[in-house]
């Protein structure tokens, strides 16, 4: 590349980045400050710092059938497969009460591979508008005839979209083409939960020929919901109603990777057509050992007390946030600074709306609380927020201090606004 061409490229990307800076949406890599309280990571059960789990992981490393091997050696279709991987898939499928499972390097890879390959030409994908970005990337590569969104968690909107599919396409009405409905159990930015029983009822009722298929992403419910952390689908006994389930290991389970739970036939199809699986080096043997260690932890019931403690902390934080909002007596002019969800979240993810999330997050981080400000395009315009994630390892004292920190910032911003108005009148 010539110097002029390089300069032109650098100028173009610099201008693009400058636009984000002006909009306060620039992304930066950061590290967690030492001795800070974690209210940001997805380590919901605090297993990442569990010494007991670390010991179990080292034991798995030493006792595994491939304990002398580190790297996988290639993609799974070449040299990356192993008896360790196949045994782990079988055991995880049994744990989640599924027919079969297919391990993937990440939840992102799994969703891209699934949605880009499983829908056939002419099929339709109907998805919740808040579905994960990885599903969108998979749909962009899909051969599906249409990809249609419905209003978040709105069953009337879902029925309307599905009814439109049936009206417009005779092949769908006759069961010759398929409709895939994609939802998450727990949504990563709002922390709310999909009404899975209602979704299943809608799909079964509207597609009596069996060509309506439900795909459920359990990334944020794995380890927290269901007996021993099996997930919300298992908690509700809906395993046989879901065509594909995705469980990821990089959140509550303190490792990385994912598994797609499905029929043996779909598993075989994905092995042949899911490009992120076919054309990438598979997980290393230590990564497989880490997954087995975390699942052994769940099977032994050791995550149950952590999940119970987490539920207690969720109620505590919500109660204190409501008390904070009431005590601040925010005027209509200041209401944009802080809006707390009225209903107590059922998950550890709190969406605390604020028109100045970056400023609130920076203030919190400077005082030892790791929270993140979330802006469009990650969330819709007008729903800017700080995303607070609770963990089993958080203490009541940390929660009280976080809430007091938020109070301090709001009061500071109110004072600054009044002072600015006073100066303007002079």
KOLPA-931890 format. One record per residue (C-alpha): x, y, z; residue in one letter. Coordinates in steps of 0.1 Angstrom, whole numbers, plus 5000, padded with zeros to 4 digits. Each point is the difference from the previous one (the first is absolute). Example, Ala and Ser with C-alpha at 12.3 -4.5 7.8 and 13.67 -1.06 7.14 Angstrom:
2
512349555078A 501450344993S 
//
This chain:
426
500050005000X 501450344991X 500650285025X 497250214986X 497549715001X 501049925036X 499650375009X 496650004984X 498949705019X 501350125033X 498350344994X 496749834993X 500049775030X 501350295022X 497050214989X 497649715008X 501549965035X 499850385006X 496349984993X 499649755027X 502050215024X 497750304993X 497049785007X 501649865032X 499749644986X 503749924994X 500949665013X 503249935019X 501749705015X 500250035038X 501249795029X 498449955033X 501650235026X 501749825029X 497949975032X 496850124983X 496649855005X 498849804970X 496550114989X 500749954963X 501249654990X 497849714991X 501749785027X 496649975017X 500949725023X 503550145008X 501549674988X 502950174983X 501650065034X 498949675016X 503149825014X 497949685002X 499250024963X 503650074992X 501149685018X 497349814982X 501350144967X 503649905007X 498849655009X 498149974967X 503250114982X 502049735017X 497549724997X 498750074965X 500549744973X 502050264980X 501850155030X 503350024982X 498650214972X 499450375000X 498850134966X 497349824981X 502049984968X 497550134975X 496350034991X 497749735013X 499649854965X 503849964996X 502149935031X 498350215027X 497449745011X 500749775029X 498349745023X 500150275027X 497950234979X 497549734989X 499649875036X 499550355013X 497350074973X 498249685010X 500150085037X 498950364996X 497149894978X 498949755027X 500350275027X 497750234980X 497649724990X 500750034963X 500549744973X 503450134988X 502450295003X 502650174979X 502850205016X 501150334985X 502850245008X 497650285011X 496350105001X 500750244972X 501449734978X 497149775009X 497350264991X 501750104968X 500449644989X 496549905009X 498150294985X 502150024969X 499649634991X 496949845016X 497250204983X 499449884965X 499250214969X 496550155004X 499949945038X 499350295023X 501750115032X 497950205025X 502150155028X 499550215031X 501250354993X 502449995029X 501749684988X 503849985002X 502350154974X 501449664991X 496549894988X 499850304977X 503449914986X 498849654993X 496850124984X 502050234977X 501749694986X 496849795000X 498249864970X 496650065017X 497550184978X 499150265027X 501350105035X 497350185019X 500150155035X 497250035026X 499750245029X 502049895030X 498249735021X 496750104984X 497949694993X 497350194980X 502850144978X 501449654995X 496649864991X 499550284975X 503449934982X 499449634999X 496550044987X 501450234973X 502449724990X 497249754998X 497850234979X 502750104975X 501649664995X 498049704990X 503149775003X 500250105037X 496349945005X 500449654985X 503049925021X 502449994971X 502150305013X 501150075035X 499850305024X 502750045026X 499150205031X 503150135018X 499950135036X 502350025030X 499149885035X 501750305017X 500850314979X 503550135006X 499250385001X 496750015018X 500349695021X 496349914994X 498849654992X 498249864970X 496549865006X 501049664988X 496849825008X 498050254980X 502549994971X 499849624998X 496250015001X 499950264972X 502449804977X 498249675006X 496650144995X 500850194968X 502149724984X 498149675007X 501949844971X 503250035020X 501850244978X 500350275026X 503449975018X 501150175032X 503750095005X 500850115036X 503350175011X 500649925036X 503350195003X 499050215030X 497949745018X 502549715000X 501149925035X 497350235016X 496649864990X 498849645002X 501149725023X 503850015004X 500150284974X 498549804970X 498450324986X 496550144997X 498949764973X 500649715024X 498550185030X 496850034980X 500249654986X 500050124964X 502949804987X 498049814974X 498350324988X 503350174989X 501849914968X 503450145010X 501250135033X 503350195004X 501949995033X 503150215004X 502849955026X 501650345001X 497650165024X 498949835032X 502249704994X 503350184999X 501549854969X 499450044963X 498249824971X 496449904994X 497949704991X 497049974977X 497549755012X 497949844972X 499149684983X 502749764987X 498950094964X 500450385005X 503449935017X 501249814969X 498750274977X 501850285020X 503249804999X 499750014962X 498850354994X 500750235030X 503150194987X 501250145033X 500349645012X 501549874969X 502750274994X 501350085034X 502549835023X 498049825028X 500350065037X 503249895018X 499949715024X 500450235030X 496950184988X 498149674999X 501349925035X 498850345013X 496549934986X 499849655016X 501250155033X 497250265001X 497449754990X 501349765027X 499550295024X 496450034989X 499349635001X 501249985035X 497650275010X 502750255010X 498550294980X 496649975016X 500950205032X 501750264978X 496950044978X 497850045032X 502350265014X 499950184966X 496250025002X 500250165035X 502550264987X 497750084971X 497150085023X 502350215023X 501450214971X 496550064986X 498650105033X 502850255006X 499850154965X 496350065004X 500650175034X 502850214984X 497750124972X 497250085024X 502350195024X 501650214972X 496650164992X 501250064964X 498250284982X 498749954965X 503150194988X 502349765019X 498149684994X 502249914970X 503049965023X 498749685016X 497249764994X 499849675019X 497949714988X 496849975020X 499949624999X 502749805016X 502149834974X 500049625000X 503549994987X 503350155013X 499950274973X 498750345009X 499350274974X 500250345017X 499050264975X 501950334999X 500550274974X 503650025010X 501149635004X 503750064990X 500350275026X 498449805027X 502149694991X 503250215001X 499150155034X 499249655014X 503249854987X 502050295015X 498549905033X 500849634998X 496849864983X 500349844966X 496850074980X 499750074963X 498150274982X 497949864970X 499150224971X 498549964965X 500449814978X 500349735026X 496750115015X 497250214984X 500350375001X 498350145031X 500849695021X 503650095009X 501049845032X 502649875024X 499949625000X 500549865035X 500749625003X 499849845034X 502249715011X 499749745027X 503350145014X 498750355004X 499250105036X 497150205014X 502650265011X 501250044964X 496450044988X 499350275026X 503150184990X 499149984962X 496650155007X 501550285021X 502550064972X 497150044975X 498350245024X 503150215003X 500350034962X 496450104995X 500250265028X 503250134984X 498450034966X 497050185014X 502350255018X 502050064968X 496850064980X 498750255025X 503350185000X 500150024962X 496450145000X 501050265026X 503050114980X 497850034969X 497650245018X 502850235011X 
//
